[in-house]
């Protein structure tokens, strides 16, 4: 499911790229559309509940936007008169977990800079959140929290596989080269067919 990216359609509206969302979510995405890349799409919009576990109230709830590239956190302050934005690309996120409560869930995100962002509250007036290098955002609707969890884990795995792929290709090329050398030794009569077969099997087992 994708909402829309920073590039608008010819009729100056992103509605044509909108899939399965409500007007409330659409209006929130409109507020950050200038921050989105031209090809970036928002998949999940999750807004904190005003009532967090323990009964405390949030006057200006955080909103999480999970796009196909990153997590964007919109942090309004001063009753919405000012706002702060943070974004964390999926290749920078090292861990994410979900803590389920009775009425809502908490997302705990680990990424460089999360701890710094969470300690800015007293100085800047921003709503502080997070603990250490973990960014803890509570009072998220359960279904939205689970959607974000699945998307982030999928993107993290996708990035991990992409990073490993060049190594695997180089390894395959190297093994093929070694087998070619063994074949030449066999053709030159420097090794026996049995030795060739054994050494080739040993190389193949290294994959």
GUFIKOL-727897 format. One record per residue (C-alpha): x, y, z; residue number from 1. Coordinates in Angstrom, 2 decimals. Example, Ala and Ser with C-alpha at 12.3 -4.5 7.8 and 13.67 -1.06 7.14 Angstrom:
% GUFIKOL-727897
<pt><c1>12.30</c1><c2>-4.50</c2><c3>7.80</c3><k>1</k></pt>
<pt><c1>13.67</c1><c2>-1.06</c2><c3>7.14</c3><k>2</k></pt>
END
This chain:
% GUFIKOL-727897
<pt><c1>0.00</c1><c2>0.00</c2><c3>0.00</c3><k>1</k></pt>
<pt><c1>1.42</c1><c2>3.41</c2><c3>-0.90</c3><k>2</k></pt>
<pt><c1>0.08</c1><c2>6.91</c2><c3>-0.42</c3><k>3</k></pt>
<pt><c1>2.10</c1><c2>9.23</c2><c3>-2.61</c3><k>4</k></pt>
<pt><c1>5.50</c1><c2>10.74</c2><c3>-3.17</c3><k>5</k></pt>
<pt><c1>6.79</c1><c2>14.28</c2><c3>-3.38</c3><k>6</k></pt>
<pt><c1>6.10</c1><c2>14.49</c2><c3>-7.12</c3><k>7</k></pt>
<pt><c1>2.51</c1><c2>15.44</c2><c3>-7.72</c3><k>8</k></pt>
<pt><c1>0.34</c1><c2>14.46</c2><c3>-10.66</c3><k>9</k></pt>
<pt><c1>-0.60</c1><c2>16.76</c2><c3>-13.56</c3><k>10</k></pt>
<pt><c1>-3.80</c1><c2>17.87</c2><c3>-11.85</c3><k>11</k></pt>
<pt><c1>-1.71</c1><c2>19.11</c2><c3>-8.88</c3><k>12</k></pt>
<pt><c1>-3.09</c1><c2>16.34</c2><c3>-6.71</c3><k>13</k></pt>
<pt><c1>-1.50</c1><c2>13.10</c2><c3>-5.48</c3><k>14</k></pt>
<pt><c1>-4.86</c1><c2>11.34</c2><c3>-5.32</c3><k>15</k></pt>
<pt><c1>-4.05</c1><c2>9.13</c2><c3>-8.32</c3><k>16</k></pt>
<pt><c1>-1.24</c1><c2>7.50</c2><c3>-6.34</c3><k>17</k></pt>
<pt><c1>-3.34</c1><c2>7.07</c2><c3>-3.22</c3><k>18</k></pt>
<pt><c1>-4.22</c1><c2>3.53</c2><c3>-2.15</c3><k>19</k></pt>
<pt><c1>-6.40</c1><c2>2.46</c2><c3>0.72</c3><k>20</k></pt>
<pt><c1>-6.16</c1><c2>5.33</c2><c3>3.19</c3><k>21</k></pt>
<pt><c1>-8.53</c1><c2>7.83</c2><c3>4.78</c3><k>22</k></pt>
<pt><c1>-8.78</c1><c2>11.59</c2><c3>4.52</c3><k>23</k></pt>
<pt><c1>-7.13</c1><c2>12.08</c2><c3>7.91</c3><k>24</k></pt>
<pt><c1>-4.00</c1><c2>10.22</c2><c3>6.83</c3><k>25</k></pt>
<pt><c1>-3.99</c1><c2>12.02</c2><c3>3.49</c3><k>26</k></pt>
<pt><c1>-4.05</c1><c2>15.41</c2><c3>5.21</c3><k>27</k></pt>
<pt><c1>-1.08</c1><c2>14.39</c2><c3>7.38</c3><k>28</k></pt>
<pt><c1>0.93</c1><c2>13.31</c2><c3>4.34</c3><k>29</k></pt>
<pt><c1>0.12</c1><c2>16.62</c2><c3>2.65</c3><k>30</k></pt>
<pt><c1>1.90</c1><c2>18.35</c2><c3>5.54</c3><k>31</k></pt>
<pt><c1>5.19</c1><c2>16.59</c2><c3>4.73</c3><k>32</k></pt>
<pt><c1>4.88</c1><c2>16.33</c2><c3>0.93</c3><k>33</k></pt>
<pt><c1>7.62</c1><c2>18.93</c2><c3>0.37</c3><k>34</k></pt>
<pt><c1>10.02</c1><c2>16.79</c2><c3>2.41</c3><k>35</k></pt>
<pt><c1>9.46</c1><c2>13.68</c2><c3>0.29</c3><k>36</k></pt>
<pt><c1>11.66</c1><c2>12.73</c2><c3>-2.64</c3><k>37</k></pt>
<pt><c1>9.98</c1><c2>12.82</c2><c3>-6.05</c3><k>38</k></pt>
<pt><c1>9.84</c1><c2>9.02</c2><c3>-6.20</c3><k>39</k></pt>
<pt><c1>9.18</c1><c2>8.40</c2><c3>-2.50</c3><k>40</k></pt>
<pt><c1>5.94</c1><c2>6.81</c2><c3>-1.34</c3><k>41</k></pt>
<pt><c1>4.40</c1><c2>6.72</c2><c3>2.11</c3><k>42</k></pt>
<pt><c1>3.17</c1><c2>3.25</c2><c3>3.11</c3><k>43</k></pt>
<pt><c1>2.02</c1><c2>3.74</c2><c3>6.72</c3><k>44</k></pt>
<pt><c1>0.87</c1><c2>6.77</c2><c3>8.72</c3><k>45</k></pt>
<pt><c1>0.68</c1><c2>6.25</c2><c3>12.49</c3><k>46</k></pt>
<pt><c1>-0.37</c1><c2>8.92</c2><c3>14.97</c3><k>47</k></pt>
<pt><c1>0.21</c1><c2>8.66</c2><c3>18.70</c3><k>48</k></pt>
<pt><c1>-2.87</c1><c2>8.49</c2><c3>20.86</c3><k>49</k></pt>
<pt><c1>-3.27</c1><c2>11.51</c2><c3>23.13</c3><k>50</k></pt>
<pt><c1>-3.61</c1><c2>9.17</c2><c3>26.10</c3><k>51</k></pt>
<pt><c1>-0.43</c1><c2>7.18</c2><c3>26.75</c3><k>52</k></pt>
<pt><c1>-0.02</c1><c2>4.18</c2><c3>29.09</c3><k>53</k></pt>
<pt><c1>-0.16</c1><c2>5.39</c2><c3>32.67</c3><k>54</k></pt>
<pt><c1>-2.86</c1><c2>7.95</c2><c3>31.96</c3><k>55</k></pt>
<pt><c1>-0.68</c1><c2>10.93</c2><c3>30.94</c3><k>56</k></pt>
<pt><c1>-1.89</c1><c2>13.14</c2><c3>28.11</c3><k>57</k></pt>
<pt><c1>-0.02</c1><c2>14.22</c2><c3>24.97</c3><k>58</k></pt>
<pt><c1>-1.04</c1><c2>17.67</c2><c3>23.76</c3><k>59</k></pt>
<pt><c1>0.83</c1><c2>17.39</c2><c3>20.44</c3><k>60</k></pt>
<pt><c1>1.24</c1><c2>13.73</c2><c3>19.44</c3><k>61</k></pt>
<pt><c1>4.09</c1><c2>12.49</c2><c3>17.26</c3><k>62</k></pt>
<pt><c1>3.25</c1><c2>11.12</c2><c3>13.82</c3><k>63</k></pt>
<pt><c1>5.31</c1><c2>8.40</c2><c3>12.15</c3><k>64</k></pt>
<pt><c1>5.45</c1><c2>8.13</c2><c3>8.38</c3><k>65</k></pt>
<pt><c1>6.93</c1><c2>4.88</c2><c3>7.06</c3><k>66</k></pt>
<pt><c1>7.95</c1><c2>5.38</c2><c3>3.45</c3><k>67</k></pt>
<pt><c1>9.67</c1><c2>3.05</c2><c3>1.02</c3><k>68</k></pt>
<pt><c1>12.98</c1><c2>4.72</c2><c3>1.98</c3><k>69</k></pt>
<pt><c1>12.87</c1><c2>5.77</c2><c3>5.63</c3><k>70</k></pt>
<pt><c1>10.95</c1><c2>6.55</c2><c3>8.79</c3><k>71</k></pt>
<pt><c1>9.96</c1><c2>10.20</c2><c3>9.18</c3><k>72</k></pt>
<pt><c1>8.87</c1><c2>11.39</c2><c3>12.62</c3><k>73</k></pt>
<pt><c1>6.94</c1><c2>14.63</c2><c3>12.82</c3><k>74</k></pt>
<pt><c1>7.15</c1><c2>16.05</c2><c3>16.32</c3><k>75</k></pt>
<pt><c1>4.82</c1><c2>19.06</c2><c3>16.84</c3><k>76</k></pt>
<pt><c1>5.52</c1><c2>21.42</c2><c3>19.75</c3><k>77</k></pt>
<pt><c1>3.85</c1><c2>24.39</c2><c3>21.39</c3><k>78</k></pt>
<pt><c1>0.37</c1><c2>23.11</c2><c3>20.61</c3><k>79</k></pt>
<pt><c1>1.27</c1><c2>22.65</c2><c3>16.96</c3><k>80</k></pt>
<pt><c1>2.70</c1><c2>26.15</c2><c3>16.40</c3><k>81</k></pt>
<pt><c1>6.15</c1><c2>24.70</c2><c3>15.82</c3><k>82</k></pt>
<pt><c1>7.33</c1><c2>21.28</c2><c3>14.72</c3><k>83</k></pt>
<pt><c1>10.47</c1><c2>19.22</c2><c3>14.44</c3><k>84</k></pt>
<pt><c1>11.21</c1><c2>16.52</c2><c3>11.87</c3><k>85</k></pt>
<pt><c1>13.52</c1><c2>13.56</c2><c3>12.23</c3><k>86</k></pt>
<pt><c1>14.14</c1><c2>10.90</c2><c3>9.61</c3><k>87</k></pt>
<pt><c1>16.02</c1><c2>7.62</c2><c3>9.72</c3><k>88</k></pt>
<pt><c1>16.83</c1><c2>5.71</c2><c3>6.55</c3><k>89</k></pt>
<pt><c1>16.39</c1><c2>1.95</c2><c3>6.81</c3><k>90</k></pt>
<pt><c1>20.09</c1><c2>1.29</c2><c3>6.33</c3><k>91</k></pt>
<pt><c1>20.78</c1><c2>3.27</c2><c3>9.53</c3><k>92</k></pt>
<pt><c1>18.25</c1><c2>1.41</c2><c3>11.67</c3><k>93</k></pt>
<pt><c1>19.94</c1><c2>-1.43</c2><c3>13.54</c3><k>94</k></pt>
<pt><c1>16.96</c1><c2>-2.83</c2><c3>15.41</c3><k>95</k></pt>
<pt><c1>13.22</c1><c2>-2.40</c2><c3>15.86</c3><k>96</k></pt>
<pt><c1>10.87</c1><c2>-4.16</c2><c3>18.24</c3><k>97</k></pt>
<pt><c1>7.26</c1><c2>-3.97</c2><c3>19.27</c3><k>98</k></pt>
<pt><c1>5.98</c1><c2>-3.88</c2><c3>22.83</c3><k>99</k></pt>
<pt><c1>2.25</c1><c2>-4.58</c2><c3>22.94</c3><k>100</k></pt>
<pt><c1>-0.05</c1><c2>-3.05</c2><c3>25.53</c3><k>101</k></pt>
<pt><c1>-3.72</c1><c2>-3.46</c2><c3>26.30</c3><k>102</k></pt>
<pt><c1>-4.96</c1><c2>-0.61</c2><c3>24.11</c3><k>103</k></pt>
<pt><c1>-1.93</c1><c2>0.36</c2><c3>22.03</c3><k>104</k></pt>
<pt><c1>1.65</c1><c2>-0.59</c2><c3>21.25</c3><k>105</k></pt>
<pt><c1>5.12</c1><c2>0.87</c2><c3>21.67</c3><k>106</k></pt>
<pt><c1>7.75</c1><c2>0.89</c2><c3>18.93</c3><k>107</k></pt>
<pt><c1>11.36</c1><c2>0.82</c2><c3>20.11</c3><k>108</k></pt>
<pt><c1>13.74</c1><c2>1.81</c2><c3>17.31</c3><k>109</k></pt>
<pt><c1>17.53</c1><c2>1.66</c2><c3>17.55</c3><k>110</k></pt>
<pt><c1>19.53</c1><c2>3.94</c2><c3>15.25</c3><k>111</k></pt>
<pt><c1>22.49</c1><c2>6.34</c2><c3>15.58</c3><k>112</k></pt>
<pt><c1>21.25</c1><c2>9.71</c2><c3>16.82</c3><k>113</k></pt>
<pt><c1>18.08</c1><c2>8.40</c2><c3>18.43</c3><k>114</k></pt>
<pt><c1>19.49</c1><c2>9.06</c2><c3>21.91</c3><k>115</k></pt>
<pt><c1>20.49</c1><c2>12.63</c2><c3>20.99</c3><k>116</k></pt>
<pt><c1>17.03</c1><c2>13.36</c2><c3>19.63</c3><k>117</k></pt>
<pt><c1>15.40</c1><c2>12.05</c2><c3>22.79</c3><k>118</k></pt>
<pt><c1>17.49</c1><c2>14.34</c2><c3>25.03</c3><k>119</k></pt>
<pt><c1>16.63</c1><c2>17.63</c2><c3>23.28</c3><k>120</k></pt>
<pt><c1>13.39</c1><c2>18.27</c2><c3>25.16</c3><k>121</k></pt>
<pt><c1>14.51</c1><c2>20.66</c2><c3>27.90</c3><k>122</k></pt>
<pt><c1>16.69</c1><c2>22.79</c2><c3>25.65</c3><k>123</k></pt>
<pt><c1>14.50</c1><c2>23.13</c2><c3>22.57</c3><k>124</k></pt>
<pt><c1>11.03</c1><c2>22.55</c2><c3>23.93</c3><k>125</k></pt>
<pt><c1>10.63</c1><c2>19.46</c2><c3>21.78</c3><k>126</k></pt>
<pt><c1>8.72</c1><c2>16.57</c2><c3>23.25</c3><k>127</k></pt>
<pt><c1>11.48</c1><c2>14.27</c2><c3>24.53</c3><k>128</k></pt>
<pt><c1>11.20</c1><c2>10.63</c2><c3>23.61</c3><k>129</k></pt>
<pt><c1>13.51</c1><c2>7.65</c2><c3>23.56</c3><k>130</k></pt>
<pt><c1>16.00</c1><c2>6.04</c2><c3>25.92</c3><k>131</k></pt>
<pt><c1>19.71</c1><c2>5.87</c2><c3>25.17</c3><k>132</k></pt>
<pt><c1>20.15</c1><c2>5.01</c2><c3>21.51</c3><k>133</k></pt>
<pt><c1>16.65</c1><c2>3.50</c2><c3>21.46</c3><k>134</k></pt>
<pt><c1>13.81</c1><c2>5.69</c2><c3>20.26</c3><k>135</k></pt>
<pt><c1>10.68</c1><c2>4.66</c2><c3>22.11</c3><k>136</k></pt>
<pt><c1>7.41</c1><c2>5.90</c2><c3>20.66</c3><k>137</k></pt>
<pt><c1>4.42</c1><c2>4.72</c2><c3>22.66</c3><k>138</k></pt>
<pt><c1>0.65</c1><c2>4.96</c2><c3>22.29</c3><k>139</k></pt>
<pt><c1>0.71</c1><c2>3.82</c2><c3>18.63</c3><k>140</k></pt>
<pt><c1>-2.40</c1><c2>1.99</c2><c3>17.34</c3><k>141</k></pt>
<pt><c1>-1.66</c1><c2>-1.75</c2><c3>17.35</c3><k>142</k></pt>
<pt><c1>-2.38</c1><c2>-2.36</c2><c3>13.68</c3><k>143</k></pt>
<pt><c1>-0.24</c1><c2>0.60</c2><c3>12.59</c3><k>144</k></pt>
<pt><c1>2.64</c1><c2>-0.43</c2><c3>14.87</c3><k>145</k></pt>
<pt><c1>2.60</c1><c2>-3.95</c2><c3>13.42</c3><k>146</k></pt>
<pt><c1>2.55</c1><c2>-2.59</c2><c3>9.85</c3><k>147</k></pt>
<pt><c1>5.57</c1><c2>-0.37</c2><c3>10.57</c3><k>148</k></pt>
<pt><c1>7.40</c1><c2>-3.25</c2><c3>12.26</c3><k>149</k></pt>
<pt><c1>6.89</c1><c2>-5.54</c2><c3>9.25</c3><k>150</k></pt>
<pt><c1>7.87</c1><c2>-2.85</c2><c3>6.74</c3><k>151</k></pt>
<pt><c1>11.05</c1><c2>-1.84</c2><c3>8.58</c3><k>152</k></pt>
<pt><c1>12.15</c1><c2>-5.45</c2><c3>9.07</c3><k>153</k></pt>
<pt><c1>11.48</c1><c2>-6.19</c2><c3>5.40</c3><k>154</k></pt>
<pt><c1>13.54</c1><c2>-3.17</c2><c3>4.32</c3><k>155</k></pt>
<pt><c1>16.37</c1><c2>-4.06</c2><c3>6.73</c3><k>156</k></pt>
<pt><c1>16.52</c1><c2>-7.59</c2><c3>5.32</c3><k>157</k></pt>
<pt><c1>16.38</c1><c2>-6.26</c2><c3>1.76</c3><k>158</k></pt>
<pt><c1>19.36</c1><c2>-3.97</c2><c3>2.48</c3><k>159</k></pt>
<pt><c1>21.28</c1><c2>-6.80</c2><c3>4.19</c3><k>160</k></pt>
<pt><c1>20.85</c1><c2>-9.05</c2><c3>1.15</c3><k>161</k></pt>
<pt><c1>21.90</c1><c2>-6.27</c2><c3>-1.23</c3><k>162</k></pt>
<pt><c1>25.10</c1><c2>-5.70</c2><c3>0.77</c3><k>163</k></pt>
<pt><c1>25.96</c1><c2>-9.42</c2><c3>0.73</c3><k>164</k></pt>
<pt><c1>25.24</c1><c2>-9.93</c2><c3>-2.97</c3><k>165</k></pt>
<pt><c1>28.53</c1><c2>-8.50</c2><c3>-4.35</c3><k>166</k></pt>
<pt><c1>30.52</c1><c2>-10.77</c2><c3>-2.02</c3><k>167</k></pt>
<pt><c1>28.57</c1><c2>-13.82</c2><c3>-3.17</c3><k>168</k></pt>
<pt><c1>29.12</c1><c2>-12.92</c2><c3>-6.86</c3><k>169</k></pt>
<pt><c1>32.86</c1><c2>-12.44</c2><c3>-6.33</c3><k>170</k></pt>
<pt><c1>33.06</c1><c2>-15.76</c2><c3>-4.48</c3><k>171</k></pt>
<pt><c1>31.27</c1><c2>-17.58</c2><c3>-7.31</c3><k>172</k></pt>
<pt><c1>33.60</c1><c2>-16.03</c2><c3>-9.90</c3><k>173</k></pt>
<pt><c1>36.62</c1><c2>-17.01</c2><c3>-7.83</c3><k>174</k></pt>
<pt><c1>35.46</c1><c2>-20.65</c2><c3>-7.50</c3><k>175</k></pt>
<pt><c1>34.73</c1><c2>-20.87</c2><c3>-11.23</c3><k>176</k></pt>
<pt><c1>38.24</c1><c2>-19.56</c2><c3>-11.93</c3><k>177</k></pt>
<pt><c1>39.79</c1><c2>-22.15</c2><c3>-9.62</c3><k>178</k></pt>
<pt><c1>37.83</c1><c2>-24.99</c2><c3>-11.27</c3><k>179</k></pt>
<pt><c1>39.01</c1><c2>-23.73</c2><c3>-14.68</c3><k>180</k></pt>
<pt><c1>42.61</c1><c2>-23.93</c2><c3>-13.46</c3><k>181</k></pt>
<pt><c1>42.04</c1><c2>-27.47</c2><c3>-12.19</c3><k>182</k></pt>
<pt><c1>40.59</c1><c2>-28.47</c2><c3>-15.56</c3><k>183</k></pt>
<pt><c1>43.75</c1><c2>-27.21</c2><c3>-17.26</c3><k>184</k></pt>
<pt><c1>45.91</c1><c2>-29.23</c2><c3>-14.85</c3><k>185</k></pt>
<pt><c1>43.80</c1><c2>-32.29</c2><c3>-15.65</c3><k>186</k></pt>
<pt><c1>44.11</c1><c2>-31.67</c2><c3>-19.40</c3><k>187</k></pt>
<pt><c1>47.88</c1><c2>-31.31</c2><c3>-19.04</c3><k>188</k></pt>
<pt><c1>48.01</c1><c2>-34.61</c2><c3>-17.16</c3><k>189</k></pt>
<pt><c1>49.35</c1><c2>-32.99</c2><c3>-13.98</c3><k>190</k></pt>
<pt><c1>46.49</c1><c2>-34.31</c2><c3>-11.84</c3><k>191</k></pt>
<pt><c1>44.38</c1><c2>-37.47</c2><c3>-12.13</c3><k>192</k></pt>
<pt><c1>40.61</c1><c2>-37.47</c2><c3>-12.78</c3><k>193</k></pt>
<pt><c1>40.11</c1><c2>-38.62</c2><c3>-9.19</c3><k>194</k></pt>
<pt><c1>42.16</c1><c2>-35.71</c2><c3>-7.85</c3><k>195</k></pt>
<pt><c1>40.30</c1><c2>-33.29</c2><c3>-10.11</c3><k>196</k></pt>
<pt><c1>36.96</c1><c2>-34.60</c2><c3>-8.89</c3><k>197</k></pt>
<pt><c1>38.00</c1><c2>-34.39</c2><c3>-5.22</c3><k>198</k></pt>
<pt><c1>39.43</c1><c2>-30.86</c2><c3>-5.50</c3><k>199</k></pt>
<pt><c1>36.41</c1><c2>-29.64</c2><c3>-7.47</c3><k>200</k></pt>
<pt><c1>34.07</c1><c2>-31.06</c2><c3>-4.82</c3><k>201</k></pt>
<pt><c1>36.08</c1><c2>-29.28</c2><c3>-2.13</c3><k>202</k></pt>
<pt><c1>35.76</c1><c2>-25.95</c2><c3>-3.97</c3><k>203</k></pt>
<pt><c1>32.02</c1><c2>-26.37</c2><c3>-4.51</c3><k>204</k></pt>
<pt><c1>31.52</c1><c2>-26.98</c2><c3>-0.79</c3><k>205</k></pt>
<pt><c1>32.93</c1><c2>-23.52</c2><c3>-0.07</c3><k>206</k></pt>
<pt><c1>29.87</c1><c2>-21.80</c2><c3>-1.58</c3><k>207</k></pt>
END
